[in-house]
Amino acid sequence: MTLTKFAPRCAAHALSASVALSFGASALVMAAPAAAQTSSALDAAFETFVPGTNPNTNKIDYSIWDEAMRNLVLSMGPSMRDTAGPPARILNTRRQFGPVSRYRLEGSLMTFAFLNTDVISSFGEYRRDLEATATKVDIQALSRNEQLAYWINLHNVALVEKLSENWPLRQPRSLEINDVPLDDAKFITVEGVSLSLRDIRENIVYKNWKNPKVIYGFWRGEIGGPALQRSAFNADNVSQLLDRSAREFVNSLRGTQKFGSKLMVSTLYAETAEFFFPDLESDVRAHIAQYANADVQDILANTSKFDASIREYDIADISGGAREMQIYNNSGSGRVPPAMAQLLAQRERKFELMIRRGVRTGTVTFSNITLPGDDDDDGQVE
């Protein structure tokens, strides 16, 4: 059976780099009732989300979120393992606009500056629709991949919602909701249980999935974290998308660096150590080796020390979380802020250099097919 969740009534158009997007009302075509389960004890409340042992074949359609991500997320391509350097100052002033992080040419960036009020409000509507799905469909009875895709999408939708509502914003961790830090604010409700972003990650997914690659599905809104994918997660692609995100992050400067004889890695690994890396250095080295390209394999082989200290808290936003004065482009058909135009030019030069060096600039994700040389992995994330 297939659960078609949202009617595809999504309209989008672009003006220069801008996007106008509107989500239509949801239409539940098929649903299986599930009683809301709540508990006064926090741990008991999370127990209701433990995956069942006899999964059904129901699916949730995320086509609207898929289209939104294709329109709103700008991929910066694979890391060249070169820092971006300081951005140029605009109009001979000392002010710097746009992303200033040395990692701004890695991962992906959101286009918050181009979202209008209708688009921003639609994120909240979509998040509430995802919450409501759990009152119509027994989430715990879905396949493990279907459940994992649901939790990742819900987490990322909710984060995009709150950041877009509060933009301009330089660092997501500075945002509070009713005086509670964004990561711990319980503004999400599933099956009557109030959840925070951290709850979804740590008390649901990390506790019920043992494969550490799940950490790469959760967008944190920061340049220093895993990239926001330009595709929605679903049961068929979740394993491949997590592998793609893991490979991009491990081989980026956000994930790994060499400083003398020291392997430096992202603080993400220390943050998730209790769930996936109990012997931090040994386990992280083994995990990184699974995804490392030649450059990072060389770092692993030629370092004897270890430090989980790489971090970058700036927002993963093409405008750097700040409004910028705009100038008309030569055609007069739209307006492109100077710092944004500069960043896009840097991105273009990076891709040109990658092509000259013969570096692959994109990937294709296959699902539900077997290619020559594939192993027997069924794509299930355990």
C-alpha positions in Angstrom: 0.0 0.0 0.0 1.1 3.6 -0.6 0.0 6.5 1.6 -0.2 9.5 -0.6 0.1 12.3 1.9 0.2 15.6 0.1 -1.5 16.8 -3.0 1.2 18.1 -5.3 -0.1 21.7 -5.7 3.2 23.4 -5.4 3.9 26.5 -7.5 7.4 28.0 -7.8 9.0 30.7 -9.9 12.4 32.5 -9.8 13.3 36.2 -10.1 17.1 36.3 -10.5 18.0 34.0 -7.6 14.7 34.4 -5.8 12.1 31.7 -5.3 8.4 32.0 -4.6 7.0 28.7 -3.3 3.6 27.8 -1.9 2.6 24.5 -0.3 -1.0 23.3 -0.8 -3.2 21.8 1.9 -2.6 18.2 2.6 -5.0 15.4 1.6 -4.7 12.1 3.4 -5.8 9.5 0.9 -5.2 6.4 3.0 -4.7 6.1 6.7 -4.5 3.5 9.5 -5.6 4.8 12.9 -3.2 4.7 15.8 -4.0 5.6 19.4 -2.0 8.5 20.8 0.3 7.3 23.5 1.6 9.6 26.2 3.3 9.2 29.5 4.2 11.5 32.4 7.6 9.9 32.5 9.9 11.3 29.8 11.6 8.0 29.0 8.3 6.2 28.8 7.0 8.8 26.4 9.9 8.1 24.0 9.2 4.3 24.3 6.1 4.8 22.2 8.4 5.6 19.2 10.4 2.3 19.3 10.1 0.7 15.9 7.8 -2.3 15.7 8.9 -5.8 14.8 6.4 -6.5 12.1 6.5 -3.6 9.7 3.9 -3.0 7.0 4.4 -1.7 3.5 2.8 1.8 3.9 4.7 4.7 2.5 4.6 8.5 2.9 4.9 10.8 -0.1 7.3 13.7 0.5 7.2 15.1 -3.1 6.3 18.6 -2.0 9.3 18.8 0.4 11.4 17.3 -2.4 10.4 20.1 -4.8 10.9 22.7 -2.1 14.5 21.5 -1.4 15.4 21.5 -5.1 14.2 25.2 -5.3 15.5 26.5 -2.0 18.9 24.7 -1.3 22.1 25.7 -3.1 24.7 22.9 -3.3 28.2 24.2 -3.0 29.6 20.9 -4.3 32.3 18.6 -2.9 35.0 20.0 -0.8 38.3 20.9 -2.6 40.0 20.8 0.9 41.0 24.4 0.4 39.7 27.2 2.6 37.6 29.8 0.9 39.7 32.7 2.4 38.2 36.0 3.6 35.4 37.5 1.4 36.2 40.7 -0.3 34.8 43.9 1.2 32.0 45.5 -0.7 32.2 49.0 -2.2 35.5 49.9 -0.6 34.1 49.7 2.9 35.2 47.6 5.9 31.8 45.9 6.1 31.6 42.3 5.0 28.3 40.7 3.9 27.3 37.2 3.1 28.9 34.1 4.6 32.3 34.8 6.0 33.2 31.2 7.1 36.2 29.6 5.6 33.9 26.6 4.9 31.3 28.5 2.9 32.2 26.8 -0.4 31.4 23.4 1.1 28.1 21.6 1.8 25.0 23.5 1.0 23.3 26.8 1.7 19.7 27.9 2.2 18.3 30.9 0.4 16.5 32.5 3.3 16.7 36.0 1.9 14.3 35.1 -0.9 11.5 33.6 1.1 8.3 35.6 1.3 5.8 35.5 4.1 3.6 32.9 2.3 6.5 30.5 1.9 7.6 31.0 5.5 4.2 30.3 6.8 3.9 27.2 4.6 6.8 25.6 6.4 4.8 25.6 9.6 1.8 24.2 7.9 3.9 21.4 6.4 5.4 20.6 9.8 1.9 20.4 11.3 0.8 18.1 8.5 3.8 15.8 9.2 2.8 15.8 12.9 -0.8 15.0 12.0 0.3 12.0 9.9 1.3 10.2 13.1 -2.3 10.4 14.3 -3.6 8.8 11.1 -0.8 6.3 10.5 0.9 4.0 12.9 4.4 5.4 12.4 6.0 2.6 14.5 4.5 0.0 12.2 6.2 1.4 9.1 9.4 -0.1 7.8 12.5 1.1 9.6 13.6 3.1 6.6 10.2 4.7 6.3 10.3 5.7 10.0 13.8 7.0 9.7 12.9 9.2 6.7 9.9 10.5 8.6 12.0 11.6 11.6 14.7 13.2 9.5 12.3 15.1 7.3 10.2 16.3 10.3 13.4 17.5 12.1 14.7 19.3 9.1 11.3 20.9 8.2 10.9 22.1 11.7 14.3 23.7 11.8 13.9 25.4 8.4 10.5 26.7 9.7 12.0 28.3 12.8 15.1 29.7 11.1 13.0 31.2 8.3 10.6 32.8 10.8 13.5 34.4 12.7 15.8 35.3 9.8 18.0 37.4 9.7 20.0 35.4 12.2 23.7 34.9 12.3 23.9 31.7 14.4 21.0 29.2 14.9 22.3 28.4 18.4 21.5 32.0 19.5 17.8 31.5 18.8 15.4 30.8 21.7 11.8 29.9 21.6 9.9 31.1 24.7 13.3 31.6 26.4 14.3 28.0 25.6 17.3 27.3 23.3 16.0 26.3 19.8 17.5 22.8 20.1 15.6 22.0 23.3 12.3 23.9 22.7 9.5 21.3 22.6 7.5 22.9 19.7 6.9 19.6 17.9 4.1 17.3 18.9 3.8 13.7 17.6 1.2 11.3 19.0 0.5 13.7 21.8 4.2 13.7 22.9 5.9 17.1 22.9 9.3 16.9 21.2 12.4 19.1 20.6 14.8 18.8 17.8 17.3 17.2 20.2 14.6 14.7 21.3 14.1 13.5 17.7 17.8 13.0 17.2 18.9 11.6 20.5 15.9 10.1 22.2 14.3 8.6 19.1 16.7 8.0 16.2 20.0 7.6 17.9 18.5 5.3 20.5 16.8 3.1 18.0 19.2 3.0 15.0 22.7 1.7 15.5 24.3 2.8 12.3 26.2 6.0 12.9 25.5 7.3 9.4 22.1 8.5 10.7 23.9 11.5 12.2 24.4 13.0 8.7 20.7 13.2 7.9 20.0 15.9 10.5 20.6 19.4 9.3 21.7 21.7 12.1 21.4 25.0 10.3 25.1 25.6 10.6 27.8 25.7 8.0 29.9 23.4 10.2 27.4 20.6 10.2 26.2 18.0 7.7 24.7 19.5 4.5 21.0 19.9 3.9 20.2 17.6 1.0 18.4 18.9 -2.1 16.1 15.9 -1.9 13.6 14.8 0.7 14.4 11.5 2.4 12.2 8.5 1.7 12.3 4.8 2.4 13.9 4.0 -0.9 16.7 6.7 -0.9 17.5 7.2 2.8 20.4 4.8 3.0 22.0 6.2 -0.2 21.4 9.8 0.8 23.0 9.2 4.2 26.0 7.6 2.6 26.3 10.6 0.2 26.1 13.1 3.1 28.6 11.1 5.2 31.1 11.0 2.3 30.7 14.7 1.6 31.2 15.6 5.3 34.0 13.2 6.1 36.0 14.5 3.1 35.4 18.2 3.8 37.3 20.5 6.0 34.3 20.7 8.2 34.7 17.0 9.0 38.5 16.4 9.0 41.7 18.3 9.0 45.4 17.6 9.7 47.3 19.8 12.1 50.9 18.5 12.5 50.6 15.0 13.8 47.0 15.5 14.9 43.8 14.4 13.3 41.2 17.1 13.9 37.6 16.2 13.4 34.2 17.9 13.9 32.7 18.3 17.3 29.7 16.4 15.8 31.6 13.1 16.7 32.1 14.1 20.3 28.5 15.1 20.6 27.3 11.7 19.3 30.0 9.7 21.1 27.7 8.2 23.7 25.5 6.7 21.0 27.9 5.6 18.3 31.6 6.2 19.3 32.2 5.0 22.9 35.9 4.7 22.3 36.0 8.1 20.7 39.3 8.2 18.8 39.3 4.5 17.7 35.7 4.4 16.7 35.7 7.7 14.9 38.9 6.8 13.0 37.3 3.5 11.9 34.1 5.3 10.9 35.9 7.9 8.9 37.9 5.3 7.1 34.7 3.8 5.6 34.0 7.1 3.7 37.4 8.6 3.3 38.9 9.6 -0.1 42.6 9.3 -0.7 43.5 12.6 0.9 41.7 11.8 4.2 43.0 8.2 4.1 46.5 9.7 4.1 45.6 11.9 7.1 44.4 8.9 9.0 47.6 7.0 8.2 49.9 9.9 9.1 48.4 11.2 12.4 49.0 9.9 15.9 47.0 12.4 17.9 43.3 13.2 17.9 41.1 16.2 18.6 37.4 16.6 18.1 37.3 20.4 17.9 36.3 21.6 14.4 33.2 23.7 14.6 31.5 26.5 12.7 28.3 28.0 14.2 27.5 30.5 11.4 24.2 29.9 9.7 24.3 27.9 6.4 22.6 30.6 4.4 23.6 32.2 1.1 23.2 35.6 2.7 25.2 34.8 5.9 22.1 35.4 8.0 22.0 39.2 7.4 20.2 41.6 5.0 22.4 43.3 2.5 21.9 46.4 0.3 21.1 45.4 -3.2 22.0 46.8 -6.6 20.3 46.2 -9.9 22.0 43.9 -12.3 22.8 45.0 -15.8 19.6 43.7 -17.3 17.5 45.5 -14.8 15.3 42.4 -14.5 16.2 41.6 -10.9 18.3 42.5 -7.9 21.3 40.5 -6.7 23.1 41.6 -3.5 26.8 42.2 -4.2 28.1 39.7 -1.6 25.8 37.0 -2.9 26.9 37.6 -6.5 30.5 37.3 -5.3 29.8 34.1 -3.5 28.1 32.6 -6.6 31.0 33.7 -8.7 33.4 31.9 -6.3 31.2 28.8 -6.5 31.4 28.9 -10.3 35.2 29.3 -10.3 35.4 26.3 -7.9 33.3 24.1 -10.3 35.4 25.2 -13.2 38.6 24.2 -11.3 37.1 20.9 -10.4 36.2 20.1 -14.0 39.8 21.0 -15.1 41.1 18.7 -12.4 38.7 15.9 -13.5 36.9 16.0 -10.1 33.3 14.7 -10.1 31.0 17.7 -9.4 27.8 15.8 -8.8 26.2 12.5 -7.9 23.3 10.4 -9.0 21.3 8.4 -6.4 19.8 5.1 -7.5 17.1 3.3 -5.5 15.3 0.0 -6.0 17.8 -1.3 -8.6 20.9 -3.4 -8.5 24.0 -2.2 -10.4 26.8 -4.5 -11.6 29.3 -5.0 -8.7 26.7 -4.1 -6.0 26.8 -6.1 -2.8 23.8 -7.7 -1.2 23.0 -4.7 1.0 19.2 -4.3 0.9 19.4 -0.6 1.7 18.0 -1.0 5.2 19.5 1.3 7.8 19.6 -0.6 11.1 
